[in-house]
């Protein structure tokens, strides 16, 4: 499928790759499924990597604990980023997520402390719990058909300054944006149904939030937001 066969240096049979009994390894030591559609694993010594066009999925734990990784380029063909895919990649600064990515799994970028740039927009319909927790992202613009912001998905993102939730979001789960201490601008959509406990806990920079009348707001949703003024729309 991929026009990159010069990169593949060996084939192997492996029975610990889940459904992938055969995989291939490129010259960087990164392993792919036999058809090249799934990134399976990468060496922890990797410092940067361009995922080739035609790849559709980053498998769970594919770049797990790649602590030297600073930049990863993702192709427009990518559809899914699995759970724990870039877990604890502490030096990762840039990982622009293509608009076509539909799902970002739980803990996908957990503790990527240096991660600031994930792209101008996020088109995923699912972003799992803790997906971007403990990152340094500065903004997130949801453009996909996402209906729920999951628990702890943006927990402790201290540089996240602005969030605009799209019209299809119905639920902001407990602790979704907990401890985003720099969050100043928050726009909630009409039709929002609920904001869970501690969803915006310790978002100390928030001063005014307009809450749709349709939303059931937990008493502790804005806990420790000392300067906040909640206005019902």
C-alpha positions as a Markdown table, in Angstrom:
| # | Residue | x | y | z |
|---|---|---|---|---|
| 1 | Unk | 0.0 | 0.0 | 0.0 |
| 2 | Unk | 2.7 | 2.5 | 1.0 |
| 3 | Unk | 5.3 | 3.7 | -1.5 |
| 4 | Unk | 8.0 | 3.4 | 1.1 |
| 5 | Unk | 9.3 | -0.1 | 0.9 |
| 6 | Unk | 12.9 | 1.2 | 0.8 |
| 7 | Unk | 12.4 | 2.1 | 4.5 |
| 8 | Unk | 11.6 | -1.4 | 5.6 |
| 9 | Unk | 14.6 | -3.4 | 6.5 |
| 10 | Unk | 13.3 | -6.7 | 7.9 |
| 11 | Unk | 10.2 | -8.8 | 8.4 |
| 12 | Unk | 9.4 | -10.7 | 11.6 |
| 13 | Unk | 6.8 | -13.0 | 13.0 |
| 14 | Unk | 5.7 | -12.0 | 16.5 |
| 15 | Unk | 2.9 | -13.3 | 18.7 |
| 16 | Unk | 2.9 | -10.4 | 21.3 |
| 17 | Unk | 1.5 | -7.7 | 19.0 |
| 18 | Unk | -2.1 | -8.5 | 19.6 |
| 19 | Unk | -3.8 | -9.3 | 16.3 |
| 20 | Unk | -0.6 | -8.6 | 14.3 |
| 21 | Unk | 1.3 | -11.8 | 13.9 |
| 22 | Unk | 3.6 | -10.3 | 11.3 |
| 23 | Unk | 5.1 | -6.9 | 11.4 |
| 24 | Unk | 7.9 | -4.9 | 9.7 |
| 25 | Unk | 10.5 | -2.6 | 11.1 |
| 26 | Unk | 11.8 | 0.5 | 9.3 |
| 27 | Unk | 15.4 | 1.9 | 9.4 |
| 28 | Unk | 14.5 | 3.9 | 12.5 |
| 29 | Unk | 13.5 | 0.8 | 14.5 |
| 30 | Unk | 9.8 | 1.7 | 14.4 |
| 31 | Unk | 7.5 | -1.3 | 13.9 |
| 32 | Unk | 4.4 | -1.4 | 11.7 |
| 33 | Unk | 1.7 | -3.8 | 10.9 |
| 34 | Unk | 2.3 | -5.9 | 7.8 |
| 35 | Unk | 0.2 | -3.6 | 5.7 |
| 36 | Unk | 1.8 | -0.5 | 7.0 |
| 37 | Unk | -1.5 | 0.9 | 8.4 |
| 38 | Unk | -0.7 | 0.7 | 12.1 |
| 39 | Unk | 2.4 | 2.0 | 14.0 |
| 40 | Unk | 3.0 | -0.7 | 16.7 |
| 41 | Unk | 6.1 | 0.4 | 18.6 |
| 42 | Unk | 9.1 | 2.6 | 18.6 |
| 43 | Unk | 12.5 | 2.5 | 20.3 |
| 44 | Unk | 12.8 | 4.6 | 23.4 |
| 45 | Unk | 15.9 | 6.3 | 22.0 |
| 46 | Unk | 14.0 | 8.0 | 19.1 |
| 47 | Unk | 14.3 | 11.8 | 19.1 |
| 48 | Unk | 12.0 | 12.7 | 16.2 |
| 49 | Unk | 9.9 | 10.8 | 13.7 |
| 50 | Unk | 7.7 | 11.3 | 10.6 |
| 51 | Unk | 4.9 | 8.8 | 10.6 |
| 52 | Unk | 4.5 | 7.9 | 6.9 |
| 53 | Unk | 1.5 | 8.8 | 4.8 |
| 54 | Unk | -0.9 | 5.9 | 4.5 |
| 55 | Unk | -0.7 | 5.0 | 8.2 |
| 56 | Unk | -4.1 | 5.1 | 9.8 |
| 57 | Unk | -3.5 | 4.3 | 13.5 |
| 58 | Unk | -0.9 | 4.8 | 16.3 |
| 59 | Unk | -1.4 | 1.7 | 18.3 |
| 60 | Unk | -1.8 | 1.7 | 22.1 |
| 61 | Unk | 1.6 | 2.3 | 23.8 |
| 62 | Unk | 3.4 | 2.7 | 20.4 |
| 63 | Unk | 5.6 | 5.5 | 21.7 |
| 64 | Unk | 5.3 | 4.6 | 25.4 |
| 65 | Unk | 8.1 | 6.2 | 27.5 |
| 66 | Unk | 10.0 | 7.5 | 24.5 |
| 67 | Unk | 11.5 | 10.1 | 26.8 |
| 68 | Unk | 13.9 | 11.5 | 24.1 |
| 69 | Unk | 11.2 | 12.1 | 21.6 |
| 70 | Unk | 10.9 | 15.8 | 20.8 |
| 71 | Unk | 8.8 | 16.0 | 17.6 |
| 72 | Unk | 6.5 | 13.7 | 15.8 |
| 73 | Unk | 4.8 | 14.4 | 12.4 |
| 74 | Unk | 1.5 | 12.7 | 11.8 |
| 75 | Unk | 0.1 | 12.1 | 8.3 |
| 76 | Unk | -3.2 | 13.3 | 7.0 |
| 77 | Unk | -4.3 | 9.6 | 6.6 |
| 78 | Unk | -4.2 | 9.1 | 10.4 |
| 79 | Unk | -7.6 | 8.2 | 12.0 |
| 80 | Unk | -6.8 | 7.0 | 15.5 |
| 81 | Unk | -4.4 | 7.6 | 18.3 |
| 82 | Unk | -4.5 | 4.7 | 20.8 |
| 83 | Unk | -4.4 | 4.7 | 24.6 |
| 84 | Unk | -1.1 | 5.5 | 26.2 |
| 85 | Unk | 0.3 | 6.1 | 22.6 |
| 86 | Unk | 2.7 | 8.9 | 23.7 |
| 87 | Unk | 2.6 | 8.3 | 27.5 |
| 88 | Unk | 5.4 | 10.0 | 29.4 |
| 89 | Unk | 7.1 | 11.5 | 26.4 |
| 90 | Unk | 8.4 | 14.3 | 28.6 |
| 91 | Unk | 10.4 | 16.1 | 25.9 |
| 92 | Unk | 7.8 | 16.0 | 23.2 |
| 93 | Unk | 7.2 | 19.6 | 22.1 |
| 94 | Unk | 5.2 | 19.2 | 18.9 |
| 95 | Unk | 2.6 | 16.7 | 17.8 |
| 96 | Unk | 0.2 | 18.3 | 15.3 |
| 97 | Unk | -2.9 | 16.1 | 15.3 |
| 98 | Unk | -4.5 | 16.0 | 11.8 |
| 99 | Unk | -8.0 | 17.1 | 11.4 |
| 100 | Unk | -9.1 | 13.6 | 10.3 |
| 101 | Unk | -8.1 | 11.9 | 13.6 |
| 102 | Unk | -11.4 | 10.6 | 15.0 |
| 103 | Unk | -10.3 | 9.2 | 18.3 |
| 104 | Unk | -7.6 | 10.1 | 20.9 |
| 105 | Unk | -7.4 | 7.3 | 23.5 |
| 106 | Unk | -7.1 | 7.6 | 27.2 |
| 107 | Unk | -3.7 | 8.7 | 28.5 |
| 108 | Unk | -2.6 | 9.2 | 24.9 |
| 109 | Unk | -0.4 | 12.2 | 25.7 |
| 110 | Unk | -0.3 | 11.9 | 29.5 |
| 111 | Unk | 2.6 | 13.6 | 31.1 |
| 112 | Unk | 4.0 | 15.1 | 27.9 |
| 113 | Unk | 5.2 | 18.0 | 30.0 |
| 114 | Unk | 6.8 | 19.9 | 27.1 |
| 115 | Unk | 3.9 | 19.5 | 24.6 |
| 116 | Unk | 2.6 | 22.9 | 23.5 |
| 117 | Unk | 1.5 | 22.4 | 19.9 |
| 118 | Unk | -1.1 | 19.9 | 18.9 |
| 119 | Unk | -2.4 | 22.0 | 16.0 |
| 120 | Unk | -4.9 | 24.7 | 15.4 |
| 121 | Unk | -7.9 | 22.5 | 15.7 |
| 122 | Unk | -8.9 | 19.1 | 17.2 |
| 123 | Unk | -11.5 | 17.3 | 15.0 |
| 124 | Unk | -11.8 | 14.1 | 17.1 |
| 125 | Unk | -15.2 | 12.9 | 18.2 |
| 126 | Unk | -13.7 | 11.1 | 21.2 |
| 127 | Unk | -10.9 | 12.3 | 23.6 |
| 128 | Unk | -10.3 | 9.8 | 26.4 |
| 129 | Unk | -9.8 | 10.4 | 30.1 |
| 130 | Unk | -6.3 | 11.9 | 30.9 |
| 131 | Unk | -5.6 | 12.2 | 27.2 |
| 132 | Unk | -3.8 | 15.5 | 27.5 |
| 133 | Unk | -3.3 | 15.7 | 31.3 |
| 134 | Unk | -0.1 | 17.2 | 32.4 |
| 135 | Unk | 0.8 | 18.8 | 29.1 |
| 136 | Unk | 1.7 | 22.4 | 28.3 |
| 137 | Unk | -0.9 | 23.0 | 25.5 |
| 138 | Unk | -1.9 | 26.6 | 25.2 |
| 139 | Unk | -5.3 | 26.3 | 23.4 |
| 140 | Unk | -7.7 | 23.7 | 22.1 |
| 141 | Unk | -10.3 | 24.4 | 19.4 |
| 142 | Unk | -12.8 | 21.5 | 19.1 |
| 143 | Unk | -14.1 | 21.1 | 15.5 |
| 144 | Unk | -15.3 | 17.5 | 15.5 |
| 145 | Unk | -18.6 | 16.0 | 16.5 |
| 146 | Unk | -17.6 | 15.5 | 20.2 |
| 147 | Unk | -20.5 | 15.2 | 22.7 |
| 148 | Unk | -18.7 | 14.7 | 26.0 |
| 149 | Unk | -15.5 | 16.1 | 27.4 |
| 150 | Unk | -14.3 | 13.1 | 29.4 |
| 151 | Unk | -13.0 | 13.0 | 33.0 |
| 152 | Unk | -9.6 | 14.5 | 33.6 |
| 153 | Unk | -9.0 | 14.8 | 29.8 |
| 154 | Unk | -7.3 | 18.2 | 30.2 |
| 155 | Unk | -6.3 | 17.9 | 33.9 |
| 156 | Unk | -3.5 | 20.2 | 35.0 |
| 157 | Unk | -2.8 | 21.9 | 31.7 |
| 158 | Unk | -1.3 | 25.1 | 33.4 |
| 159 | Unk | -0.8 | 27.0 | 30.1 |
| 160 | Unk | -4.3 | 26.4 | 28.6 |
| 161 | Unk | -5.6 | 29.9 | 28.2 |
| 162 | Unk | -8.8 | 29.6 | 26.2 |
| 163 | Unk | -11.4 | 26.9 | 25.5 |
| 164 | Unk | -14.4 | 27.1 | 23.2 |
| 165 | Unk | -16.7 | 24.1 | 23.4 |
| 166 | Unk | -18.6 | 23.4 | 20.2 |
| 167 | Unk | -22.4 | 23.3 | 19.9 |
| 168 | Unk | -22.6 | 19.5 | 20.0 |
| 169 | Unk | -21.0 | 19.1 | 23.4 |
| 170 | Unk | -23.6 | 18.0 | 26.0 |
| 171 | Unk | -21.5 | 16.9 | 29.0 |
| 172 | Unk | -18.4 | 18.3 | 30.7 |
| 173 | Unk | -17.4 | 15.4 | 32.9 |
| 174 | Unk | -16.0 | 15.7 | 36.5 |
| 175 | Unk | -12.5 | 17.1 | 36.6 |
| 176 | Unk | -12.3 | 17.6 | 32.8 |
| 177 | Unk | -10.4 | 20.9 | 33.1 |
| 178 | Unk | -9.4 | 20.6 | 36.7 |
| 179 | Unk | -6.4 | 22.7 | 37.7 |
| 180 | Unk | -6.1 | 24.6 | 34.4 |
| 181 | Unk | -4.9 | 27.6 | 36.4 |
| 182 | Unk | -4.3 | 29.9 | 33.4 |
| 183 | Unk | -7.7 | 29.4 | 31.8 |
| 184 | Unk | -9.1 | 32.8 | 31.3 |
| 185 | Unk | -11.6 | 32.5 | 28.5 |
| 186 | Unk | -14.3 | 29.8 | 28.5 |
| 187 | Unk | -17.2 | 29.6 | 26.1 |
| 188 | Unk | -19.9 | 27.1 | 26.8 |
| 189 | Unk | -22.4 | 26.1 | 24.1 |
| 190 | Unk | -26.2 | 26.5 | 24.1 |
| 191 | Unk | -27.7 | 23.0 | 24.7 |
| 192 | Unk | -25.1 | 22.0 | 27.2 |
| 193 | Unk | -26.7 | 19.6 | 29.6 |
| 194 | Unk | -24.3 | 19.1 | 32.5 |
| 195 | Unk | -21.1 | 20.2 | 34.1 |
| 196 | Unk | -19.7 | 17.7 | 36.6 |
| 197 | Unk | -18.1 | 18.0 | 39.9 |
| 198 | Unk | -14.7 | 19.9 | 39.9 |
| 199 | Unk | -14.9 | 20.2 | 36.1 |
| 200 | Unk | -13.2 | 23.5 | 36.4 |
| 201 | Unk | -11.7 | 23.2 | 39.9 |
| 202 | Unk | -8.9 | 25.7 | 40.6 |
| 203 | Unk | -9.3 | 27.5 | 37.3 |
| 204 | Unk | -8.2 | 30.5 | 39.2 |
| 205 | Unk | -8.0 | 32.9 | 36.2 |
| 206 | Unk | -11.7 | 32.6 | 35.3 |
| 207 | Unk | -13.6 | 35.7 | 36.1 |
| 208 | Unk | -16.9 | 35.4 | 34.2 |
| 209 | Unk | -18.6 | 32.4 | 32.6 |
| 210 | Unk | -21.9 | 32.5 | 30.9 |
| 211 | Unk | -23.7 | 29.2 | 31.7 |
| 212 | Unk | -26.6 | 28.1 | 29.4 |
| 213 | Unk | -29.9 | 27.7 | 31.3 |
| 214 | Unk | -30.1 | 24.1 | 30.0 |
| 215 | Unk | -27.1 | 23.0 | 32.0 |
| 216 | Unk | -27.2 | 21.3 | 35.3 |
| 217 | Unk | -24.1 | 22.6 | 37.1 |
| 218 | Unk | -22.7 | 20.6 | 40.1 |
| 219 | Unk | -22.2 | 22.7 | 43.2 |
| 220 | Unk | -18.4 | 22.1 | 43.0 |
| 221 | Unk | -18.0 | 22.4 | 39.3 |
| 222 | Unk | -16.2 | 25.7 | 39.7 |
| 223 | Unk | -14.6 | 24.9 | 43.1 |
| 224 | Unk | -11.8 | 27.3 | 44.1 |
| 225 | Unk | -12.5 | 29.7 | 41.2 |
| 226 | Unk | -12.4 | 32.6 | 43.6 |
| 227 | Unk | -12.9 | 35.4 | 41.2 |
| 228 | Unk | -15.6 | 33.9 | 39.1 |
| 229 | Unk | -19.0 | 35.3 | 38.3 |
| 230 | Unk | -21.4 | 32.8 | 36.8 |
| 231 | Unk | -24.1 | 34.3 | 34.6 |
| 232 | Unk | -27.0 | 32.3 | 33.5 |
| 233 | Unk | -27.9 | 32.7 | 29.8 |
